[in-house]
Amino acid sequence: MVQKVIGLIGGLSWESSAEYYRILNEAVRGRLGGLHSARIVMWSFDFAEIEALQHVGRWDEATKLMIDAARRLERGGADFVLIASNTMHRMAGDVQAAIDIPLLHIADPTAERIRAAGVTRVGLLGTAFTMEQDFYKGRLASEHGLEVLVPDEADRAAVHRIIYEELVQGRVEPSSRETYRAVMARLVERGAEAIILGCTEIMLLVGAEDSTVPLYDTTTIHAEAAGERALAEG
């Protein structure tokens, strides 16, 4: 079997990119066995530069950087591209339009797995950009028919703060795990049948034992879907 080459736009943050690298390689080894591992070309950003643009809303500049990264991966031999971040899928359409290879959108395999489980109403955790803007939850609704619930304003602020002040810096605090547990519980009280961990670092903080409903970790789902695509025939 000839593997396709996975193009990974990482460093958004490197904490979650390291998980992508691990999961991608485990997925390929799980299928092929032995000493097999994934064929990956990676462009890794200095996340401080990206976060500075996010913070002041300079999304056009961030989009140009993402397009440049995707083109570098395409020139490097990638057969398809992943953006290792939920938030940076804000410019996924622009990135896809700028390259001639497919972009595997993080929301699509996540939604497909949720719908396969018979779930239609989900809670969404992520950065404030992901929870409040329409680029992500709108795709879940329009493309996949999911009803998406987001935390209230105070809970959104807490979720966002923990991501940027702790998780992307490698800090995993027990008190923050308790905060996330409480936020998820309130979403369940409002009718959420499952929770999407819609930031690629959240899987570092909470797991299945922290929720009374299923959790859908976008990092794992996205990476596993990419592994499957890399090994698919044709």
Summary of the structure (lengths in Angstrom):
residues: 234
radius of gyration: 17.0
end to end distance: 10.7
largest distance: 50.4
contacts: 807
relative contact order: 0.17
helix: 58%
strand: 13%
